[in-house]
C-alpha cells in the first residue's frame, strides 16, 4: 500500500460518514445538515478552505437524490398543486408554509416560495428542493 493510501486508511473510520454516498434517509439527512452548515460557513467564497468539501458533499447528496427522490419538472406552483392532489391535501393542510391565503397566492403565481417554505415542502413530500425553485 502506498504512503498516501496508508494515511487515508488511518483517518478513514473518522471521515467515512462524510465522504460516503448516502444509502438511506438517515445518511442523507446527516449530509444535508452538514451541507447546510458548510453553506453558512463558506458562503460564496470560492477560495475558502472548505469550498471543495462543500462541492464534494453536494455531489454525494445529488447522487442519493437522483436514485431515491422523485423529480418533478415544471413550474414550482404546478409541482406544488400536483403534489397536493397526489396526497389529497387542501390549502389549509399546508399551514407549516403559511396561511391558506399565502398558499393560495403561491398557487396562483402571485407569490413565490421562500427558502424556508421550499425546505419544508421538499421534506414533507420527499422531493428535491429543486422542484420548488
C-alpha positions as CSV (number, residue, x, y, z in Angstrom):
1,X,0.0,0.0,0.0
2,X,1.5,3.4,-0.9
3,X,2.1,6.1,1.6
4,X,-0.9,8.2,0.7
5,X,-3.3,5.2,1.0
6,X,-1.8,4.4,4.4
7,X,-2.5,7.9,5.6
8,X,-6.1,7.7,4.3
9,X,-6.6,4.3,5.9
10,X,-5.7,5.7,9.3
11,X,-8.3,8.5,9.1
12,X,-11.0,6.7,7.1
13,X,-13.0,5.4,10.0
14,X,-13.5,9.0,11.2
15,X,-14.2,10.6,7.9
16,X,-16.1,7.8,6.1
17,X,-19.6,9.1,7.1
18,X,-18.8,12.4,5.5
19,X,-17.3,11.1,2.2
20,X,-19.6,8.1,1.5
21,X,-22.6,8.1,-0.7
22,X,-25.7,8.1,1.5
23,X,-27.7,4.8,1.2
24,X,-30.6,5.7,3.4
25,X,-32.6,8.6,4.6
26,X,-30.6,9.0,7.9
27,X,-27.3,9.2,5.9
28,X,-28.9,11.7,3.5
29,X,-30.3,13.9,6.3
30,X,-26.9,13.9,8.1
31,X,-25.2,15.0,4.9
32,X,-27.8,17.7,4.1
33,X,-27.3,19.1,7.7
34,X,-23.6,19.1,7.2
35,X,-24.0,20.9,3.8
36,X,-26.3,23.5,5.4
37,X,-23.6,24.2,7.9
38,X,-20.9,24.4,5.2
39,X,-23.0,26.8,3.1
40,X,-23.4,29.0,6.2
41,X,-19.6,28.9,6.8
42,X,-18.3,29.1,3.2
43,X,-21.0,31.2,1.5
44,X,-19.8,32.3,-1.9
45,X,-16.1,32.4,-1.0
46,X,-14.6,30.3,-3.8
47,X,-11.1,30.2,-2.1
48,X,-12.4,29.2,1.3
49,X,-10.6,26.1,2.6
50,X,-13.8,24.2,2.9
51,X,-15.3,25.1,-0.5
52,X,-14.2,21.8,-2.2
53,X,-15.6,19.9,0.8
54,X,-18.9,21.7,0.2
55,X,-18.8,20.7,-3.5
56,X,-18.0,17.1,-2.7
57,X,-20.8,16.7,-0.2
58,X,-23.2,18.4,-2.7
59,X,-22.3,15.7,-5.2
60,X,-22.9,12.9,-2.8
61,X,-26.3,14.3,-1.9
62,X,-27.1,14.7,-5.6
63,X,-26.2,11.1,-6.2
64,X,-28.7,10.0,-3.5
65,X,-31.4,12.3,-4.7
66,X,-31.1,11.1,-8.3
67,X,-31.5,7.5,-7.1
68,X,-34.1,7.9,-4.4
69,X,-36.1,11.1,-4.7
70,X,-38.8,11.6,-7.3
71,X,-38.1,14.6,-9.5
72,X,-41.0,16.7,-10.7
73,X,-40.5,19.1,-13.6
74,X,-42.2,22.4,-14.4
75,X,-43.3,25.5,-12.6
76,X,-42.9,25.3,-8.8
77,X,-46.6,26.2,-8.2
78,X,-47.7,23.5,-10.6
79,X,-45.5,21.0,-8.9
80,X,-47.0,22.0,-5.5
81,X,-50.5,21.7,-6.9
82,X,-49.7,18.2,-8.3
83,X,-48.2,17.0,-5.0
84,X,-51.2,18.4,-3.1
85,X,-53.5,16.5,-5.4
86,X,-51.5,13.3,-5.2
87,X,-51.6,13.5,-1.4
88,X,-55.2,14.7,-1.1
89,X,-54.2,17.9,0.6
90,X,-56.1,21.3,0.7
91,X,-54.5,24.7,1.1
92,X,-55.3,24.7,4.8
93,X,-53.3,21.5,5.2
94,X,-50.1,23.4,4.4
95,X,-50.1,25.7,7.5
96,X,-46.4,24.9,8.0
97,X,-45.6,27.1,5.0
98,X,-48.2,29.8,5.6
99,X,-51.8,30.7,6.0
100,X,-54.4,29.4,3.5
101,X,-54.2,32.9,1.8
102,X,-50.4,32.6,1.4
103,X,-50.8,29.1,-0.1
104,X,-53.5,30.4,-2.4
105,X,-51.2,33.3,-3.6
106,X,-48.4,30.8,-4.2
107,X,-50.6,28.5,-6.3
108,X,-52.0,31.4,-8.3
109,X,-48.5,32.8,-9.0
110,X,-48.9,36.0,-7.1
111,X,-46.2,35.0,-4.6
112,X,-43.0,32.9,-4.8
113,X,-41.9,30.3,-2.3
114,X,-39.2,31.4,0.1
115,X,-36.2,29.3,1.2
116,X,-37.9,28.1,4.4
117,X,-41.0,27.1,2.5
118,X,-39.0,25.2,-0.1
119,X,-37.1,23.3,2.6
120,X,-40.3,22.3,4.4
121,X,-42.1,21.3,1.2
122,X,-39.2,19.2,0.0
123,X,-39.1,17.4,3.3
124,X,-42.8,16.9,3.5
125,X,-43.2,15.5,0.0
126,X,-39.7,13.8,-0.1
127,X,-38.7,15.5,-3.3
128,X,-35.6,17.6,-4.2
129,X,-35.8,21.3,-3.2
130,X,-35.1,21.9,-6.9
131,X,-38.7,21.0,-7.6
132,X,-39.8,24.3,-5.9
133,X,-37.2,26.6,-7.4
